[in-house]
Amino acid sequence: MAAAVLAAAVPVAAWGLLGQYDDQGLPPSELDYIVTPPDIPAGLDTTMGVVALLLAGAAVVLLARASRRGTFEPRRWQVLGPLIVAGLMIGYGWRVVTAGVIGANIGGGLVIMFGGPVVAGLLLWAVGRGFWLSRHPDAGGGRGPRTGFTPGGAWGSGA
């Protein structure tokens, strides 16, 4: 449960704490948007970001303690790491894409063009690694016998 809270809270924390990136000095009616930002009361996004940051921090502490106790397999961080990075990119990217500008939002286009594939790759990595870890519970991590090639081991070395 803490891992799911962490993965969901990171993009909200990044989005909420960054604030809106509109060009200054012009009313919103004169700005151009790739995607119009959600119409929420002033300050609510920051409050949501702070709450999400606190939830993410609590989840990290719980998961770190569970990893030390052995109730959360440390190899699962290999799945959570890419999800955290993807969440940061999604939160930041959403702010850039919803920024109000005069003319073209070049940053928003770059986020879509380059950030989208990177986020997709991170998500695919997390899903693939999670699937692999669930299919190979005895590989690595000091749990159970290891199978296959071990660098410096006798198996496959001709010894």
Helices and strands as residue ranges (DSSP letters): H 2-18, G 28-30, H 44-69, G 74-76, H 77-97, H 106-110, I 111-115, H 116-135
